[in-house]
Amino acid sequence: MNADPHRAEDARRSEPHDLAPGDDGRGVQPRPVVADAGYGDATEFRLGPTERGLTYVLAVTPPATAQPAEEVPVTPAHRGAGRPPQPRYPDQPINLKSLVMVAGRSAGRFVTWRHGSRKSPGNPTASMRSRFLALRVRPANRNIPRRSDGSLPECWLLAEWPPGEPEPADYRLSTLPADTKLRDLVRLAKIRWRIEHDYRELKDGLGLDHFEGRSWTGWRRHVTLAAVAQAICTQLRRTPKAPAQA
């Protein structure tokens, strides 16, 4: 979730040379915002992380529209009196499904994002693998602010096109940098399993849903302590186990 704005005293206490790139002054590096299409389809929600300097990988539905990244606005000739025309795209935006279908199945690459537990003779490593296409596009609708030259912001369109399917199954928009590797886009797009796992651990193992108080302060303290406990458990899992004593 988004971090709270810096307090004034924190800003005064932190010298610029003490901060690592992207550091918020508390040793916390910003992470991409990830959410399903219930959030990703809302333009206002997508604009929020960008306004806060955060990147995102958000699921969207195929009717969402965009311009291809290479499209540029043009300014029509000014004829007669009246206000000069503003730059605009010569063609109407098209939906995400059409953009991917034009690129074609052959534009995709197979990516394995993780290994599960259901092994089989045909898949002995239980690899979770599918075909993905990553295109640069400019999401387009009336609520997206345009630059002074009339252009729309550019971002990634990631589409999953499973083998044997006639068309893509899932779509995501991402503001990760243009040089982001496909496997990194896919890893974040498929991170929902990890989020659900952590949420279940917070609720069932660390007592997140055991709070029965009525005050905001009490709830916030309870959630904070549960989150800290979950972070410690995660760090312990990532730390190599020390050799057992004889």
ABEGO torsion letter per residue (X at the ends): XBBBBBBAAAAAABBAAABBBGBAGAGBBBBBBBBBAAAAABAAAAAAAAAAGBBBBBBBBAABBBBBAABBBBBBBBBEBEBBBBBBBABBBBBAAAAAAAAEAAABBBBBABBBABBBAABAAGBBBBBBBBBBBBBBBAABBBBAAGBBBBBBBBBBBBBGBABBABBBBBABBAABBAAAAAAAAAAAAAAAAAAAAAAAAAGAAABABABAAAAAAAAAAAAAAAAAAAAAAABBBBBBBX
